[in-house]
Amino acid sequence: MSATDPAPRPPPDHYSYSVYADPAHAGRFDQLRFSGPIGTLLAETQEQVLVDFLPGLAGMTVLDVGTGTGRAALLLARRGAAATGVDASVQMLDIARERARHDNLEVTFGIGDAHHLEYPDGSFDAAVSLRVLMHTPDWRQCLGELCRVARHRVVFDFPALCSAAALQAAARHLAAALGSGTEAYRVFRASAIESELARHGYSVAARHRQFVLPIAVHKAVGSRAFTLGLERALAGVGMLRLFGSPVTVVATRAGGR
């Protein structure tokens, strides 16, 4: 299922490494993110967006960066892709490997840092990185690495600056500054993302915006019908197009497909 992992580089003193190295956090990661009616909706939407943004997955080589417990990598493998997943957390990878064994899927998992991917240029048809850039110490370096190792396409997501998520992010930064240990993620300007992609010869081909209201609000209500109905109404008056977040992007290399 995977070759012996190389020795990981010592991680920097940053929550994006320390939190996910906690076995207890790794063990409850999927339950926290994807359980309940809204978590299930998030998982279903994530799967559909990946399939839409990466057509013709059968036989495609895809790298999942920051794979965590392997959700995206396993999805890609089920669709016939030759999937590889890398993560800085040994604890998360242990769960990913167990899930692959349980589902009888062939996925290569290994230690890897999103800032320094140990693959030659253009090693994969596509590279995927979900819920990662918002947490990394240097998002530009990570995005550049995605573009470098992919031949044709990169798929990633980010919380938008022009969204309700920005208010939640500000509250998290304040809580972190007060010593709460909260994961103080960043939000992004679309123009900054597009500019960085252009530096590496990529441009945005399509976007998917998830919700107008923060995911935390929908989870607090806990009703799939409420979420779908309200978000459909907000989309109908143009709010999703303006303020939807997180944003999932597929970008293609100039001259690629």
C-alpha positions as CSV (number, residue, x, y, z in Angstrom):
1,M,0.0,0.0,0.0
2,S,2.9,2.3,0.6
3,A,6.7,2.2,0.7
4,T,8.5,2.9,3.9
5,D,8.2,6.6,4.7
6,P,11.3,8.7,4.7
7,A,12.1,10.5,7.9
8,P,10.0,13.6,8.2
9,R,11.6,17.0,8.5
10,P,11.2,18.5,11.9
11,P,7.9,20.5,11.7
12,P,7.8,24.2,12.5
13,D,6.1,25.3,15.7
14,H,2.8,25.9,14.1
15,Y,-0.7,24.6,14.9
16,S,-1.1,23.1,11.4
17,Y,1.5,20.6,12.4
18,S,1.0,20.2,16.2
19,V,-2.8,19.8,16.2
20,Y,-2.8,17.1,13.6
21,A,0.0,15.2,15.3
22,D,-2.3,14.6,18.3
23,P,-3.6,11.0,18.0
24,A,-6.8,11.9,19.8
25,H,-7.5,14.7,17.3
26,A,-6.6,12.5,14.3
27,G,-9.0,9.8,15.6
28,R,-12.0,12.1,15.8
29,F,-11.1,14.3,12.8
30,D,-13.7,12.8,10.4
31,Q,-16.4,12.7,13.0
32,L,-15.9,16.4,13.8
33,R,-15.9,17.5,10.2
34,F,-18.2,15.1,8.3
35,S,-20.7,13.6,10.8
36,G,-24.3,14.7,11.1
37,P,-26.6,16.0,8.3
38,I,-24.4,19.0,7.4
39,G,-21.1,17.0,7.6
40,T,-22.6,14.4,5.3
41,L,-23.7,17.2,2.9
42,L,-20.2,18.6,2.9
43,A,-18.7,15.2,2.1
44,E,-21.2,14.7,-0.7
45,T,-20.5,18.1,-2.2
46,Q,-16.8,17.7,-2.0
47,E,-17.0,14.4,-3.9
48,Q,-19.2,15.9,-6.6
49,V,-16.9,18.9,-7.0
50,L,-13.8,16.8,-7.4
51,V,-15.5,14.5,-9.9
52,D,-16.7,17.6,-11.9
53,F,-13.3,19.3,-11.8
54,L,-11.3,16.2,-12.7
55,P,-13.2,14.5,-15.5
56,G,-11.8,11.2,-16.8
57,L,-10.4,10.1,-13.5
58,A,-9.9,6.5,-14.6
59,G,-6.1,6.0,-15.1
60,M,-5.3,9.6,-14.1
61,T,-2.4,10.1,-11.7
62,V,-3.4,12.4,-8.8
63,L,-1.5,13.7,-5.8
64,D,-3.6,14.6,-2.7
65,V,-1.6,17.1,-0.6
66,G,-2.5,17.3,3.0
67,T,-4.5,14.1,2.6
68,G,-5.2,13.8,6.3
69,T,-7.3,10.7,6.9
70,G,-7.3,10.1,3.1
71,R,-10.8,11.0,2.2
72,A,-10.1,12.7,-1.1
73,A,-7.4,10.2,-2.1
74,L,-9.7,7.3,-1.4
75,L,-12.5,8.9,-3.4
76,L,-10.1,9.4,-6.3
77,A,-9.0,5.7,-6.1
78,R,-12.7,4.6,-6.1
79,R,-13.1,6.5,-9.4
80,G,-10.1,4.7,-11.0
81,A,-7.3,7.2,-10.4
82,A,-3.8,6.2,-9.4
83,A,-3.9,8.2,-6.2
84,T,-1.1,9.2,-3.9
85,G,-1.7,11.0,-0.6
86,V,0.9,12.9,1.5
87,D,0.6,14.5,4.9
88,A,2.9,15.8,7.6
89,S,1.0,13.8,10.3
90,V,1.9,10.2,10.8
91,Q,-1.2,9.9,13.0
92,M,-3.5,11.0,10.3
93,L,-1.8,8.7,7.7
94,D,-2.2,5.7,10.0
95,I,-6.0,6.2,9.8
96,A,-5.8,6.8,6.0
97,R,-4.0,3.5,5.5
98,E,-6.5,1.6,7.7
99,R,-9.3,3.1,5.7
100,A,-7.7,2.0,2.4
101,R,-7.2,-1.5,3.7
102,H,-10.8,-1.7,4.9
103,D,-12.1,-0.5,1.5
104,N,-9.6,-2.7,-0.4
105,L,-8.3,0.3,-2.3
106,E,-4.8,0.8,-3.7
107,V,-3.5,4.2,-2.6
108,T,0.1,5.2,-1.9
109,F,0.3,7.2,1.3
110,G,3.5,8.8,2.7
111,I,4.9,11.5,4.8
112,G,5.2,14.8,2.9
113,D,5.2,18.6,3.6
114,A,3.0,20.7,1.4
115,H,5.8,23.4,1.3
116,H,8.4,21.0,-0.1
117,L,6.9,18.1,-2.1
118,E,9.5,15.5,-2.9
119,Y,8.5,14.8,-6.5
120,P,9.9,16.0,-9.8
121,D,8.2,18.7,-11.8
122,G,5.1,17.4,-13.6
123,S,5.0,14.0,-11.7
124,F,1.2,13.9,-11.7
125,D,-1.6,14.6,-14.1
126,A,-3.3,16.6,-11.3
127,A,-2.8,17.8,-7.7
128,V,-5.5,18.3,-5.1
129,S,-5.3,20.1,-1.8
130,L,-8.5,20.6,0.3
131,R,-8.8,22.6,3.5
132,V,-5.0,23.1,3.6
133,L,-3.9,26.5,2.2
134,M,-6.0,28.2,4.9
135,H,-3.8,26.7,7.6
136,T,-0.3,26.5,6.1
137,P,2.5,28.9,7.3
138,D,3.3,29.9,3.7
139,W,0.4,29.4,1.4
140,R,2.2,30.8,-1.7
141,Q,4.9,28.2,-1.3
142,C,2.3,25.5,-1.0
143,L,0.3,26.6,-4.0
144,G,3.5,26.9,-6.1
145,E,4.4,23.3,-5.2
146,L,1.0,22.1,-6.3
147,C,1.4,23.8,-9.6
148,R,5.0,22.4,-10.0
149,V,4.2,18.8,-9.5
150,A,1.0,18.8,-11.6
151,R,1.1,18.5,-15.4
152,H,-2.4,19.8,-16.2
153,R,-4.7,20.7,-13.3
154,V,-4.7,21.7,-9.6
155,V,-7.8,21.7,-7.4
156,F,-7.8,23.5,-4.0
157,D,-10.1,25.4,-1.8
158,F,-10.0,28.5,0.4
159,P,-12.3,30.6,2.6
160,A,-13.0,33.9,0.8
161,L,-12.2,37.3,2.3
162,C,-15.5,38.7,1.0
163,S,-17.7,36.3,3.0
164,A,-19.1,35.6,6.5
165,A,-16.1,33.3,7.0
166,A,-13.9,36.4,7.3
167,L,-15.8,37.4,10.5
168,Q,-15.3,33.9,11.9
169,A,-11.7,33.9,11.0
170,A,-11.2,37.3,12.7
171,A,-12.8,35.9,15.9
172,R,-10.6,32.9,15.8
173,H,-7.5,35.1,15.4
174,L,-8.6,37.1,18.5
175,A,-9.2,33.9,20.5
176,A,-5.8,32.5,19.5
177,A,-4.1,35.8,20.5
178,L,-5.7,35.4,23.9
179,G,-4.2,31.9,24.3
180,S,-7.2,29.7,23.5
181,G,-5.3,27.4,21.2
182,T,-7.9,28.0,18.4
183,E,-6.9,27.2,14.8
184,A,-6.6,30.7,13.5
185,Y,-7.0,30.1,9.7
186,R,-6.6,32.8,7.0
187,V,-9.0,34.0,4.4
188,F,-8.1,35.0,0.8
189,R,-8.7,37.6,-1.8
190,A,-9.6,36.0,-5.1
191,S,-7.2,38.4,-6.9
192,A,-4.3,37.1,-4.7
193,I,-5.0,33.5,-5.6
194,E,-5.3,34.4,-9.3
195,S,-2.1,36.3,-9.2
196,E,-0.1,33.5,-7.6
197,L,-1.5,31.0,-10.1
198,A,-0.4,33.2,-13.0
199,R,3.1,33.2,-11.6
200,H,3.2,29.5,-12.1
201,G,1.6,29.4,-15.5
202,Y,-1.9,28.5,-14.3
203,S,-5.3,30.2,-14.6
204,V,-8.7,29.6,-12.9
205,A,-10.9,27.4,-15.1
206,A,-13.9,27.1,-12.8
207,R,-15.1,27.9,-9.2
208,H,-17.6,26.3,-6.8
209,R,-18.8,28.3,-3.9
210,Q,-20.3,26.3,-1.0
211,F,-22.4,28.4,1.4
212,V,-23.4,32.0,2.1
213,L,-23.7,31.4,5.8
214,P,-20.7,30.0,7.7
215,I,-20.6,26.2,7.9
216,A,-20.6,26.5,11.7
217,V,-24.0,28.2,11.6
218,H,-25.4,25.3,9.5
219,K,-23.9,22.8,11.8
220,A,-25.4,24.5,14.8
221,V,-28.9,24.3,13.2
222,G,-28.2,20.8,12.1
223,S,-30.9,20.5,9.4
224,R,-30.1,19.5,5.9
225,A,-33.5,20.7,4.6
226,F,-32.9,24.1,6.3
227,T,-29.5,24.5,4.8
228,L,-30.4,23.5,1.3
229,G,-33.6,25.7,1.3
230,L,-31.9,28.8,2.8
231,E,-28.8,28.5,0.7
232,R,-30.9,28.0,-2.5
233,A,-32.9,31.1,-1.7
234,L,-29.7,33.1,-1.0
235,A,-28.2,31.9,-4.3
236,G,-31.4,32.9,-6.1
237,V,-30.8,36.5,-5.2
238,G,-27.1,36.5,-6.1
239,M,-25.7,36.2,-2.6
240,L,-23.8,32.9,-3.2
241,R,-22.0,34.4,-6.3
242,L,-20.9,37.4,-4.2
243,F,-20.3,36.0,-0.8
244,G,-20.1,32.2,-1.1
245,S,-17.4,30.4,0.9
246,P,-15.3,28.2,0.9
247,V,-14.4,28.5,-2.7
248,T,-13.1,25.4,-4.5
249,V,-11.1,26.2,-7.6
250,V,-9.8,24.2,-10.5
251,A,-6.9,25.8,-12.3
252,T,-5.3,24.6,-15.6
253,R,-1.8,25.1,-16.9
254,A,-1.5,27.3,-20.0
255,G,-1.6,25.1,-23.0
256,G,-2.9,22.2,-20.9
257,R,-6.3,20.5,-20.8
